[in-house]
Amino acid sequence: MPAASSASAAPVPSPPGSPPPRTRLPRVSDATLRDSAHMAGVEFSPPGAAAVAVLLRRVGIDLVETGFLTGAHCADAPLVEAVHEAVGPGHCVSLVAVRSRAQVVTALDEALRLGCRSVMLSLPTSAEHAGLKLGSPSLRRLMTLARVAIGEAKDRRLHVTFSGEDAARTPLDRLTEYVASGFAAGADRFRLAETVSSLTPWSCGELVAALRKDACRDATDEVEVHCHNMLGMAVGNSLAAHAAGADWISVTTAGIGERGGNTPLAELLCSLRVLYDDDRHALEHLPELTAEVHRRAGLDQPFVSGPATDRAFAYEILGQLTHPAAYESIAPEQVGNHRTLRVRTRFGPPLLTWALGDAADGLDVDAYCAWLRAHQERHGRPALDRDGIRRLAETFKAASGTGGAPPNAPAAHATAPRAGLS
């Protein structure tokens, strides 16, 4: 187990009027540099990610979630390497999406190449998400794939967290069987992902308590909670989860993240300080960290969580655009908002084909993808919406003359399919 996972925590005093708390304070992991990999239009450079990671460690965050690995030579490899160099791989965990045995073996080999010591294996647990991402809602297939992935990771001497995408909406009996199977296969920690905001502090606490009782073998089986903030309850849900048995709480700086944002770091740490007299974290560095994240993320204004902002329903992942109901607790139209595409450079031919619609007919989309990525790099990676992608396709066709690639167009780079995760 990495050093970041083994430190002891202080006893927790009981706040007035609260239920009896657990005897130890929660460990905190920050997913800013990973969850942003799914937030529309936000891309951290390797130097920017390293600077953020250093500040997270200065605040006292236990674990920095870094990068999204899908196979060999992933696009996030330079970011992972930069963060490892800045804070050490023992304080980092990288997410590995699990979609097939062959794919996860390649991704785990990539993790080893990058020097990772900890990985988070992410699998979809609800029948809806399993059907979309694995091609089958079968619980047996899901558990078999999880056991294989966990075994492959442990064979590589990695610390293993296994996650449940859409776990909050997964029926309890199905989720319990999955979690118990993962721990039996040798996993060290389970992360409960509230992929779609749907929990209250009461239901979140009950869910964690049930998993603690019926899925965990003993206290060495750790539980982590990762909440989204579309409904504004992420901090409350996280504290309730810890009171019910969760060992770890996942946050992001300023709450930055897709689908309404995540549990905000500053609010969570201040809650622990005020309610539990937790003095483990250097809160005086929070303003500097928050400003650095906003600057490095390229946000033109501070991030605001919830359903009413222009980022709440902005997506850059094809599955979220084609199956939005699987990722939304409330439709944007109900709050006077709208769904949109927003992307900088994290796109591939399938996403461009969807964005172009009929305009893709007769167009060499692979060549356009390579041309557009080079165009974005030359122009500072501006955010693109669907209309912008269509306008630039006309520029591309005019430059090529025939709809093919211009004479000096760069070669297309393989881009692994990206599915919505936690």
RARA-V68949 format. One record per residue. N is the residue number from 0. RES is the residue in one letter. SS is DSSP state (@ for helix, = for strand, . for the rest). Layout:
n & res & ss
N & RES & SS
N & RES & SS
This chain:
n & res & ss
0 & M & .
1 & P & .
2 & A & @
3 & A & @
4 & S & @
5 & S & .
6 & A & .
7 & S & .
8 & A & .
9 & A & .
10 & P & .
11 & V & .
12 & P & .
13 & S & .
14 & P & .
15 & P & .
16 & G & .
17 & S & .
18 & P & .
19 & P & .
20 & P & .
21 & R & .
22 & T & .
23 & R & .
24 & L & .
25 & P & .
26 & R & =
27 & V & =
28 & S & =
29 & D & =
30 & A & .
31 & T & @
32 & L & @
33 & R & @
34 & D & @
35 & S & @
36 & A & @
37 & H & @
38 & M & .
39 & A & .
40 & G & .
41 & V & .
42 & E & .
43 & F & .
44 & S & .
45 & P & @
46 & P & @
47 & G & @
48 & A & @
49 & A & @
50 & A & @
51 & V & @
52 & A & @
53 & V & @
54 & L & @
55 & L & @
56 & R & @
57 & R & @
58 & V & @
59 & G & .
60 & I & .
61 & D & .
62 & L & =
63 & V & =
64 & E & =
65 & T & =
66 & G & =
67 & F & =
68 & L & =
69 & T & .
70 & G & .
71 & A & .
72 & H & .
73 & C & .
74 & A & .
75 & D & .
76 & A & @
77 & P & @
78 & L & @
79 & V & @
80 & E & @
81 & A & @
82 & V & @
83 & H & @
84 & E & @
85 & A & @
86 & V & @
87 & G & .
88 & P & @
89 & G & @
90 & H & @
91 & C & =
92 & V & =
93 & S & =
94 & L & =
95 & V & =
96 & A & =
97 & V & .
98 & R & .
99 & S & .
100 & R & @
101 & A & @
102 & Q & @
103 & V & @
104 & V & @
105 & T & @
106 & A & @
107 & L & @
108 & D & @
109 & E & @
110 & A & @
111 & L & @
112 & R & @
113 & L & .
114 & G & .
115 & C & .
116 & R & .
117 & S & =
118 & V & =
119 & M & =
120 & L & =
121 & S & =
122 & L & =
123 & P & =
124 & T & .
125 & S & .
126 & A & @
127 & E & @
128 & H & @
129 & A & @
130 & G & @
131 & L & @
132 & K & @
133 & L & @
134 & G & .
135 & S & .
136 & P & .
137 & S & .
138 & L & @
139 & R & @
140 & R & @
141 & L & @
142 & M & @
143 & T & @
144 & L & @
145 & A & @
146 & R & @
147 & V & @
148 & A & @
149 & I & @
150 & G & @
151 & E & @
152 & A & @
153 & K & @
154 & D & @
155 & R & .
156 & R & .
157 & L & .
158 & H & =
159 & V & =
160 & T & =
161 & F & =
162 & S & =
163 & G & =
164 & E & =
165 & D & .
166 & A & @
167 & A & @
168 & R & @
169 & T & .
170 & P & .
171 & L & @
172 & D & @
173 & R & @
174 & L & @
175 & T & @
176 & E & @
177 & Y & @
178 & V & @
179 & A & @
180 & S & @
181 & G & @
182 & F & @
183 & A & @
184 & A & .
185 & G & .
186 & A & .
187 & D & .
188 & R & =
189 & F & =
190 & R & =
191 & L & =
192 & A & =
193 & E & .
194 & T & .
195 & V & .
196 & S & .
197 & S & .
198 & L & .
199 & T & .
200 & P & @
201 & W & @
202 & S & @
203 & C & @
204 & G & @
205 & E & @
206 & L & @
207 & V & @
208 & A & @
209 & A & @
210 & L & @
211 & R & @
212 & K & @
213 & D & @
214 & A & .
215 & C & .
216 & R & .
217 & D & .
218 & A & .
219 & T & .
220 & D & .
221 & E & =
222 & V & =
223 & E & =
224 & V & =
225 & H & =
226 & C & .
227 & H & =
228 & N & .
229 & M & .
230 & L & .
231 & G & .
232 & M & .
233 & A & @
234 & V & @
235 & G & @
236 & N & @
237 & S & @
238 & L & @
239 & A & @
240 & A & @
241 & H & @
242 & A & @
243 & A & @
244 & G & .
245 & A & .
246 & D & .
247 & W & =
248 & I & =
249 & S & =
250 & V & =
251 & T & =
252 & T & @
253 & A & @
254 & G & @
255 & I & .
256 & G & .
257 & E & .
258 & R & .
259 & G & .
260 & G & .
261 & N & =
262 & T & .
263 & P & =
264 & L & @
265 & A & @
266 & E & @
267 & L & @
268 & L & @
269 & C & @
270 & S & @
271 & L & @
272 & R & @
273 & V & @
274 & L & @
275 & Y & @
276 & D & .
277 & D & .
278 & D & .
279 & R & .
280 & H & .
281 & A & .
282 & L & @
283 & E & @
284 & H & @
285 & L & @
286 & P & @
287 & E & @
288 & L & @
289 & T & @
290 & A & @
291 & E & @
292 & V & @
293 & H & @
294 & R & @
295 & R & @
296 & A & @
297 & G & .
298 & L & .
299 & D & .
300 & Q & .
301 & P & .
302 & F & .
303 & V & .
304 & S & .
305 & G & .
306 & P & .
307 & A & .
308 & T & .
309 & D & .
310 & R & .
311 & A & .
312 & F & .
313 & A & =
314 & Y & =
315 & E & .
316 & I & .
317 & L & @
318 & G & @
319 & Q & @
320 & L & @
321 & T & @
322 & H & .
323 & P & @
324 & A & @
325 & A & @
326 & Y & .
327 & E & .
328 & S & .
329 & I & .
330 & A & .
331 & P & @
332 & E & @
333 & Q & @
334 & V & @
335 & G & .
336 & N & .
337 & H & .
338 & R & .
339 & T & =
340 & L & =
341 & R & .
342 & V & =
343 & R & .
344 & T & .
345 & R & .
346 & F & .
347 & G & .
348 & P & @
349 & P & @
350 & L & @
351 & L & @
352 & T & @
353 & W & @
354 & A & @
355 & L & @
356 & G & @
357 & D & @
358 & A & @
359 & A & @
360 & D & .
361 & G & .
362 & L & .
363 & D & .
364 & V & @
365 & D & @
366 & A & @
367 & Y & @
368 & C & @
369 & A & @
370 & W & @
371 & L & @
372 & R & @
373 & A & @
374 & H & @
375 & Q & @
376 & E & @
377 & R & @
378 & H & .
379 & G & .
380 & R & .
381 & P & .
382 & A & .
383 & L & =
384 & D & .
385 & R & @
386 & D & @
387 & G & @
388 & I & @
389 & R & @
390 & R & @
391 & L & @
392 & A & @
393 & E & @
394 & T & @
395 & F & @
396 & K & @
397 & A & @
398 & A & @
399 & S & @
400 & G & .
401 & T & .
402 & G & .
403 & G & .
404 & A & .
405 & P & .
406 & P & .
407 & N & .
408 & A & .
409 & P & .
410 & A & .
411 & A & .
412 & H & .
413 & A & .
414 & T & .
415 & A & .
416 & P & .
417 & R & .
418 & A & .
419 & G & .
420 & L & .
421 & S & .
